[in-house]
Amino acid sequence: MYLPALARDLYKAQKEVEQVEKKLEETTAVTEQERVKGELRQAQAELSQLRKIMEGRKEQSKKILHEPKNRFGL
């Protein structure tokens, strides 16, 4: 995945988690809270997965930048 697109998805996931957390705070019914908690777990899992992917991309970029280049094809 292209890094700027990944960053955009990460931002959207962070906003989704914040929105669901706010919804959970405002919810009073116990059954509704359980449903929202499920949404929150799912949103947090997606955010966590995107963060891991982003960190992996950063590490790959650092490796590529610091790898010695074989300019003469030897």
Rosetta silent file (secondary structure, phi, psi, omega in degrees, C-alpha in Angstrom):
SEQUENCE: MYLPALARDLYKAQKEVEQVEKKLEETTAVTEQERVKGELRQAQAELSQLRKIMEGRKEQSKKILHEPKNRFGL
SCORE:     score description
SCORE:     0.000 S_00000001
   1 L     0.000  141.792  179.771    0.000    0.000    0.000 S_00000001
   2 L   -67.855  134.988 -172.083    1.216    3.490   -0.829 S_00000001
   3 H   -58.642  -45.924  177.643    2.442    5.350    2.285 S_00000001
   4 H   -62.021  -36.522  177.564    0.273    8.517    1.949 S_00000001
   5 H   -66.876  -38.001  177.714   -2.826    6.362    1.436 S_00000001
   6 H   -65.388  -41.344  178.181   -1.862    4.332    4.491 S_00000001
   7 H   -63.245  -39.448  178.151   -1.422    7.519    6.522 S_00000001
   8 H   -64.054  -43.757  178.319   -4.857    8.690    5.393 S_00000001
   9 H   -64.396  -37.660  178.066   -6.410    5.369    6.427 S_00000001
  10 H   -63.562  -42.909  178.287   -4.632    5.579    9.783 S_00000001
  11 H   -61.697  -45.136  179.479   -6.050    9.065   10.359 S_00000001
  12 H   -62.301  -39.967  179.859   -9.567    7.886    9.482 S_00000001
  13 H   -66.308  -38.824  177.516   -9.235    4.923   11.843 S_00000001
  14 H   -62.927  -43.596  178.928   -8.093    7.207   14.672 S_00000001
  15 H   -64.586  -38.108  178.325  -11.100    9.460   14.118 S_00000001
  16 H   -63.182  -43.684  178.462  -13.411    6.432   14.050 S_00000001
  17 H   -61.759  -44.856  179.417  -12.057    5.227   17.412 S_00000001
  18 H   -60.931  -41.771 -179.191  -12.526    8.706   18.899 S_00000001
  19 H   -64.890  -43.524 -179.098  -16.086    8.884   17.560 S_00000001
  20 H   -69.436  -37.159  176.323  -17.038    5.469   18.951 S_00000001
  21 H   -61.209  -41.555  178.643  -15.448    6.302   22.328 S_00000001
  22 H   -64.963  -41.771  178.630  -17.547    9.460   22.468 S_00000001
  23 H   -61.791  -38.828  179.516  -20.663    7.487   21.529 S_00000001
  24 H   -64.535  -40.158  178.696  -19.898    5.016   24.342 S_00000001
  25 H   -63.734  -34.626 -176.141  -19.621    7.850   26.877 S_00000001
  26 H   -84.090  -16.370 -176.347  -22.998    9.233   25.803 S_00000001
  27 L   -81.286  133.884 -179.331  -24.808    5.873   25.808 S_00000001
  28 L  -108.685  -32.763 -178.085  -26.785    5.001   28.934 S_00000001
  29 L   -70.140  134.381 -176.271  -28.621    1.770   28.083 S_00000001
  30 H   -62.645  -43.483 -179.300  -26.627   -1.332   29.042 S_00000001
  31 H   -65.232  -38.071  177.770  -27.540   -3.290   25.905 S_00000001
  32 H   -67.822  -38.386  178.378  -26.585   -0.342   23.724 S_00000001
  33 H   -61.382  -40.200  179.297  -23.284    0.022   25.616 S_00000001
  34 H   -63.279  -41.788  178.643  -22.419   -3.612   24.869 S_00000001
  35 H   -63.826  -44.071 -178.762  -23.066   -3.069   21.166 S_00000001
  36 H   -67.636  -35.894  176.468  -20.961    0.104   21.142 S_00000001
  37 H   -61.739  -37.609  175.777  -18.167   -1.673   23.058 S_00000001
  38 H   -63.167  -43.540  176.479  -18.112   -4.253   20.265 S_00000001
  39 H   -60.330  -42.450 -178.305  -17.816   -1.466   17.701 S_00000001
  40 H   -64.428  -43.614  178.239  -15.022    0.083   19.747 S_00000001
  41 H   -59.845  -41.979 -179.609  -13.076   -3.190   19.943 S_00000001
  42 H   -66.138  -44.422  179.991  -13.370   -3.592   16.189 S_00000001
  43 H   -64.680  -40.003  179.034  -12.292    0.008   15.495 S_00000001
  44 H   -67.131  -37.162  178.193   -9.336   -0.312   17.895 S_00000001
  45 H   -64.540  -42.234  178.508   -8.247   -3.572   16.254 S_00000001
  46 H   -64.100  -43.254  178.606   -8.306   -1.932   12.826 S_00000001
  47 H   -61.566  -44.330  179.334   -6.333    1.043   14.146 S_00000001
  48 H   -61.264  -43.163  179.738   -3.772   -1.263   15.741 S_00000001
  49 H   -63.702  -43.051  178.883   -3.377   -3.226   12.528 S_00000001
  50 H   -64.802  -38.317  177.340   -2.867   -0.054   10.487 S_00000001
  51 H   -62.156  -42.437  178.808   -0.265    1.203   12.974 S_00000001
  52 H   -62.860  -42.506  178.270    1.662   -2.058   12.653 S_00000001
  53 H   -62.678  -44.258 -179.438    1.555   -1.824    8.869 S_00000001
  54 H   -61.119  -44.498  178.862    2.702    1.811    9.010 S_00000001
  55 H   -62.825  -39.267  177.130    5.630    0.928   11.288 S_00000001
  56 H   -62.967  -40.309  178.229    6.601   -1.885    8.934 S_00000001
  57 H   -64.971  -40.961  179.126    6.564    0.505    5.993 S_00000001
  58 H   -62.278  -43.395 -179.671    8.749    2.984    7.853 S_00000001
  59 H   -63.312  -41.793  178.163   11.267    0.250    8.674 S_00000001
  60 H   -61.956  -41.541 -179.984   11.353   -0.884    5.039 S_00000001
  61 H   -63.861  -41.909  179.147   11.945    2.699    3.909 S_00000001
  62 H   -63.587  -41.557  179.687   14.802    3.125    6.383 S_00000001
  63 H   -61.402  -45.893 -178.016   16.421   -0.123    5.209 S_00000001
  64 H   -62.609  -41.258 -179.376   16.228    0.910    1.583 S_00000001
  65 H   -66.991  -33.981 -174.373   17.723    4.333    2.313 S_00000001
  66 H  -100.801    2.319  177.819   20.624    2.935    4.317 S_00000001
  67 L   -75.392  137.231  175.406   21.401   -0.122    2.180 S_00000001
  68 L   -66.665  139.037 -178.373   24.669    0.091    0.262 S_00000001
  69 L   -95.228  136.176  176.175   24.014    0.406   -3.431 S_00000001
  70 L   -95.989   93.787 -172.612   25.806   -1.813   -5.919 S_00000001
  71 L   -79.266  -20.768 -173.258   26.329    0.698   -8.704 S_00000001
  72 L  -105.701    5.896  176.583   28.519   -1.393  -10.970 S_00000001
  73 L    70.071   22.814 -179.794   26.459   -4.567  -11.105 S_00000001
  74 L   -86.828    0.000    0.000   29.161   -6.694   -9.491 S_00000001
